[in-house]
Amino acid sequence: MTAAPREIEAAGHDGHRWKLIARVPASPRAALLWLPALGVAARHYEAFADALAAHGIAVVLHEWRGNGRSSLRPSRACDWGYREILTIDLPASQQVLCDIAPGIPSLIGGHSLGGQLACCHAALHPHAFARVWLVASGMPWWRSFPAPLRYALPLVYRFLPWLARRHGVLPGRRVGFGGTEARGLIADWARVGLSNRYAAKGLDADLEAGLAQLSIPVDSVVLANDWMAPASSMRALTAKMAGETRLDVLSAAALGARADHFSWMKTPAAVAARLVRDTA
């Protein structure tokens, strides 16, 4: 199937504007809203979208607030966290997904932090999606990681929010984690890492209760040598949800690339094939 490349503008009610990248095959059988990893622009998932489109899946690649084709950039004067993403940005991108591929099942998924927020968004909209797809994702909770990394993570979850408050933003490129990130976003992420509970500052909805009641299937893929998102972290995330879960661990031989957190994006065929196999 040949997918038609498209760029679609979306807008939030707070004035934020961003461009979505879409791949829509001629006769799609399902449509996926895909959320990138922290600090990664949507365009880096185009090869993945093409691989899924070859299986008949229409794909809309979300663009994070403050990244890529977003109209905003984080600063001391411009801040946000999970609340803005979950209540403003993702509903608008979800509407684009419904508009370009009506009448077929909607899926949601993501990579790393994108996978976590895909689960949270599905928890807020439990009847909107037929499945959740996760790649190289998982709970940031420090106890879900193997030793010795688990013992360092509580320090990381305290240091990075402090650094972001000090600078007004997290200088992620300088510290080797993400891009230039909003301090509120880093605070929300670190709070989950310390507490094992999803919450967003200023959001009244109980995300943990929503996750516990989310009964749709969850298909997940982890990479064998990915220390940033090990299988134990993915299991801790999927255990929060009530639906049937499946976990595949892919090796470098299966991928044709290094089995780490980012290399799969350049050779995504094996990941795409694992995700689509149970999609009607």
Backbone torsions as a table, in degrees:
resi	resn	phi	psi	omega
1	MET	NA	135.8	179.3
2	THR	-95.5	126.4	-179.6
3	ALA	-95.4	136.5	176.8
4	ALA	-88.0	119.3	177.8
5	PRO	-72.1	136.5	-179.2
6	ARG	-143.2	150.0	168.0
7	GLU	-117.1	132.9	-174.7
8	ILE	-129.2	130.2	179.5
9	GLU	-84.9	138.4	175.1
10	ALA	-126.2	157.9	-178.4
11	ALA	-145.2	142.8	175.1
12	GLY	-99.1	163.9	-176.9
13	HIS	-73.1	-6.3	176.4
14	ASP	-96.1	6.4	178.8
15	GLY	97.9	-9.1	177.6
16	HIS	-66.2	136.1	177.6
17	ARG	-127.5	146.2	178.0
18	TRP	-154.9	162.6	179.4
19	LYS	-107.2	132.2	174.2
20	LEU	-99.8	145.4	174.4
21	ILE	-105.3	128.9	-177.0
22	ALA	-123.5	144.5	169.7
23	ARG	-125.5	117.8	-174.4
24	VAL	-125.7	106.7	177.3
25	PRO	-68.9	168.8	-173.5
26	ALA	-60.3	-42.0	-178.4
27	SER	-134.2	75.8	-175.9
28	PRO	-67.7	147.1	177.9
29	ARG	-104.3	-11.0	174.7
30	ALA	-160.8	163.1	-178.6
31	ALA	-132.8	133.3	-173.3
32	LEU	-116.4	129.5	167.3
33	LEU	-95.7	117.3	-173.2
34	TRP	-111.6	130.0	-177.4
35	LEU	-108.8	125.2	-177.0
36	PRO	-70.3	170.2	170.2
37	ALA	-71.6	162.3	178.1
38	LEU	-56.0	129.3	175.5
39	GLY	77.6	5.3	-177.1
40	VAL	-108.5	125.2	-179.6
41	ALA	-72.9	152.4	-176.9
42	ALA	-57.7	-33.8	-174.4
43	ARG	-61.5	-22.0	-178.7
44	HIS	-73.5	-6.9	178.7
45	TYR	-105.6	12.8	-178.0
46	GLU	-64.4	-38.4	177.2
47	ALA	-63.5	-38.5	176.2
48	PHE	-64.2	-44.1	178.2
49	ALA	-62.2	-40.0	177.6
50	ASP	-64.2	-40.3	179.1
51	ALA	-63.5	-40.5	178.5
52	LEU	-70.3	-39.3	179.2
53	ALA	-61.2	-32.7	177.5
54	ALA	-64.6	-20.5	175.4
55	HIS	-95.9	7.3	178.2
56	GLY	88.2	19.7	179.9
57	ILE	-105.6	120.4	171.2
58	ALA	-74.7	139.7	-174.7
59	VAL	-129.9	133.4	170.1
60	VAL	-116.7	120.2	-179.6
61	LEU	-93.6	113.3	178.5
62	HIS	-70.9	149.9	175.1
63	GLU	-113.5	125.2	180.0
64	TRP	-64.4	143.8	169.4
65	ARG	-53.6	126.6	178.4
66	GLY	88.6	3.5	-175.0
67	ASN	-131.1	159.1	171.7
68	GLY	49.2	-120.6	-175.1
69	ARG	-91.6	26.0	173.7
70	SER	-80.5	147.1	179.9
71	SER	-79.8	-9.4	-176.4
72	LEU	-108.4	155.9	169.3
73	ARG	-136.3	137.0	-178.4
74	PRO	-67.7	147.7	178.6
75	SER	-161.8	-179.3	175.0
76	ARG	-60.0	-32.5	-177.3
77	ALA	-91.9	-10.3	-175.0
78	CYS	-131.6	104.8	-173.7
79	ASP	-132.7	157.5	176.4
80	TRP	-163.0	171.7	177.3
81	GLY	-145.8	-156.5	-178.8
82	TYR	-60.0	-34.0	-176.2
83	ARG	-58.4	-47.0	-178.5
84	GLU	-66.2	-38.7	179.5
85	ILE	-64.9	-45.9	-174.4
86	LEU	-76.8	-29.4	-175.2
87	THR	-104.4	-17.1	-178.6
88	ILE	-115.9	-55.8	-169.9
89	ASP	-76.1	-51.6	-175.1
90	LEU	-66.7	-38.7	174.9
91	PRO	-59.3	-36.7	179.0
92	ALA	-68.5	-42.2	177.8
93	SER	-67.1	-36.1	176.7
94	GLN	-61.9	-37.9	178.6
95	GLN	-65.5	-38.0	175.5
96	VAL	-60.6	-43.9	177.9
97	LEU	-56.2	-47.5	-180.0
98	CYS	-64.1	-35.4	-177.7
99	ASP	-70.8	-37.4	-175.5
100	ILE	-85.4	-18.1	-178.1
101	ALA	-140.8	66.1	-177.9
102	PRO	-74.1	153.3	171.5
103	GLY	78.8	8.4	177.9
104	ILE	-127.2	161.0	-178.6
105	PRO	-60.5	139.7	175.4
106	SER	-100.0	136.9	176.6
107	LEU	-119.6	158.2	173.8
108	ILE	-137.1	145.3	179.9
109	GLY	-165.6	178.4	179.5
110	GLY	-175.0	171.5	-177.8
111	HIS	-109.7	127.5	174.7
112	SER	59.1	-123.2	177.9
113	LEU	-57.8	-33.3	177.8
114	GLY	-59.2	-37.3	176.9
115	GLY	-66.0	-40.6	178.4
116	GLN	-61.7	-47.0	-177.7
117	LEU	-73.8	-25.0	171.5
118	ALA	-62.3	-42.7	177.7
119	CYS	-64.1	-42.8	179.6
120	CYS	-64.3	-40.6	178.5
121	HIS	-65.5	-41.6	176.9
122	ALA	-63.2	-35.3	178.1
123	ALA	-64.3	-32.3	177.5
124	LEU	-79.6	-19.2	-178.0
125	HIS	-133.9	67.1	-168.2
126	PRO	-66.7	-16.7	-178.8
127	HIS	-103.3	4.7	-174.4
128	ALA	-86.9	-23.1	-170.6
129	PHE	-127.2	146.6	-180.0
130	ALA	-88.8	-28.6	-179.2
131	ARG	-152.3	162.0	170.8
132	VAL	-117.2	133.2	177.1
133	TRP	-116.2	127.6	-178.0
134	LEU	-126.1	135.3	176.5
135	VAL	-131.1	127.6	176.5
136	ALA	47.9	50.1	-178.1
137	SER	-125.8	-173.8	178.1
138	GLY	148.7	172.6	176.8
139	MET	-66.8	137.6	172.0
140	PRO	-80.8	-1.9	-178.3
141	TRP	-51.1	127.1	-171.0
142	TRP	-60.5	-33.3	-178.5
143	ARG	-73.3	-12.4	179.9
144	SER	-85.6	-0.3	179.8
145	PHE	-104.0	149.6	178.0
146	PRO	-72.1	157.8	172.6
147	ALA	-70.9	149.7	4.9
148	PRO	-90.8	-3.2	-175.8
149	LEU	-58.9	-38.5	-175.6
150	ARG	-57.2	-30.2	-177.1
151	TYR	-77.5	-22.0	177.9
152	ALA	-86.4	-25.3	-171.6
153	LEU	-62.8	-40.2	177.2
154	PRO	-56.8	-34.3	176.2
155	LEU	-67.7	-40.7	178.0
156	VAL	-61.7	-42.3	-176.9
157	TYR	-71.8	-14.0	173.0
158	ARG	-97.0	-36.0	-176.8
159	PHE	-70.7	-46.0	-174.1
160	LEU	-64.9	-42.9	174.6
161	PRO	-62.2	-37.5	176.8
162	TRP	-61.9	-44.7	-179.8
163	LEU	-62.7	-40.8	179.3
164	ALA	-65.6	-40.3	177.2
165	ARG	-64.6	-39.7	-178.3
166	ARG	-64.6	-41.2	-176.8
167	HIS	-92.6	-11.4	-173.5
168	GLY	88.1	-22.5	175.3
169	VAL	-147.1	164.2	171.4
170	LEU	-84.9	119.6	175.8
171	PRO	-80.1	73.1	-169.3
172	GLY	-62.5	-36.5	-179.8
173	ARG	-62.9	-34.0	-179.0
174	ARG	-73.9	-32.3	-177.7
175	VAL	-99.6	-3.4	176.3
176	GLY	81.4	27.7	179.7
177	PHE	-143.9	110.4	179.7
178	GLY	70.2	-161.6	177.2
179	GLY	-109.7	-143.7	171.3
180	THR	-83.1	109.9	-168.1
181	GLU	-115.6	145.4	177.6
182	ALA	-63.0	139.2	-176.5
183	ARG	-66.0	-32.7	177.6
184	GLY	-66.7	-36.5	177.4
185	LEU	-63.6	-44.9	-179.6
186	ILE	-67.0	-36.5	178.0
187	ALA	-64.0	-43.2	179.1
188	ASP	-64.3	-44.3	179.9
189	TRP	-61.3	-46.8	-177.6
190	ALA	-66.4	-34.0	178.8
191	ARG	-62.1	-39.3	176.4
192	VAL	-65.0	-41.3	-179.5
193	GLY	-61.7	-31.2	-179.9
194	LEU	-87.7	-30.0	-169.8
195	SER	-107.2	-18.7	-173.1
196	ASN	65.1	25.6	179.4
197	ARG	-133.3	130.2	176.3
198	TYR	-81.7	129.4	176.1
199	ALA	-157.7	160.0	178.5
200	ALA	-134.3	130.9	178.6
201	LYS	-58.8	126.1	179.7
202	GLY	87.4	-2.4	179.8
203	LEU	-101.8	121.5	-177.6
204	ASP	-78.3	-26.2	-176.6
205	ALA	-62.5	143.1	178.2
206	ASP	-88.9	97.6	-176.8
207	LEU	-66.4	-37.0	179.8
208	GLU	-63.3	-42.9	177.9
209	ALA	-65.0	-39.6	178.3
210	GLY	-64.0	-41.7	177.8
211	LEU	-63.4	-41.8	-178.2
212	ALA	-63.4	-25.1	-179.0
213	GLN	-98.7	-2.0	-177.2
214	LEU	-77.4	114.5	-170.2
215	SER	-109.1	10.2	-179.5
216	ILE	-81.0	155.6	179.9
217	PRO	-64.7	147.9	178.4
218	VAL	-124.2	119.7	176.9
219	ASP	-106.9	124.6	-175.6
220	SER	-129.9	147.4	177.5
221	VAL	-129.3	130.1	171.4
222	VAL	-121.0	159.8	-178.0
223	LEU	-104.3	137.9	-167.5
224	ALA	-58.7	-31.0	-175.7
225	ASN	-114.7	28.8	-177.1
226	ASP	-93.6	97.9	-179.9
227	TRP	-74.0	-19.5	-180.0
228	MET	-77.5	-24.0	-180.0
229	ALA	-145.1	71.8	-179.7
230	PRO	-71.2	166.3	-178.8
231	ALA	-57.8	-35.1	179.8
232	SER	-62.8	-36.1	177.6
233	SER	-69.0	-41.8	177.3
234	MET	-63.1	-41.8	179.4
235	ARG	-63.3	-36.9	177.8
236	ALA	-64.0	-34.2	177.2
237	LEU	-72.7	-50.5	-176.3
238	THR	-67.8	-24.1	177.9
239	ALA	-66.6	-18.8	178.5
240	LYS	-74.0	-16.4	-174.2
241	MET	-107.4	154.1	-172.5
242	ALA	-90.2	-13.2	-175.7
243	GLY	-76.7	166.8	175.7
244	GLU	-63.4	136.7	-178.6
245	THR	-122.2	148.9	175.0
246	ARG	-135.6	133.5	-179.0
247	LEU	-123.2	125.1	173.8
248	ASP	-113.2	135.6	175.0
249	VAL	-109.4	119.0	-176.5
250	LEU	-103.6	134.9	178.6
251	SER	-90.6	171.2	175.9
252	ALA	-61.6	-36.7	179.4
253	ALA	-63.6	-39.7	179.7
254	ALA	-69.0	-35.5	-177.1
255	LEU	-81.2	-31.9	-169.2
256	GLY	74.7	22.9	179.4
257	ALA	-159.6	174.9	175.4
258	ARG	-60.7	139.0	-177.3
259	ALA	-90.8	62.3	-178.5
260	ASP	-119.0	-168.0	-168.3
261	HIS	-68.8	-28.5	-173.2
262	PHE	-122.0	-24.0	-172.5
263	SER	-61.9	-28.6	-179.4
264	TRP	-60.1	-24.0	-177.6
265	MET	-65.1	-24.8	179.9
266	LYS	-84.7	-25.0	178.7
267	THR	-132.4	71.9	-168.8
268	PRO	-88.0	5.0	-172.5
269	ALA	-59.9	-43.0	-177.8
270	ALA	-67.0	-39.3	177.8
271	VAL	-64.0	-46.7	179.6
272	ALA	-59.1	-42.9	-178.5
273	ALA	-63.0	-39.6	178.4
274	ARG	-65.3	-39.8	-176.6
275	LEU	-70.0	-38.3	-171.4
276	VAL	-83.0	-8.6	-167.1
277	ARG	-65.9	-23.3	178.1
278	ASP	-105.1	11.1	179.8
279	THR	-89.8	121.8	-177.0
280	ALA	-65.1	NA	NA
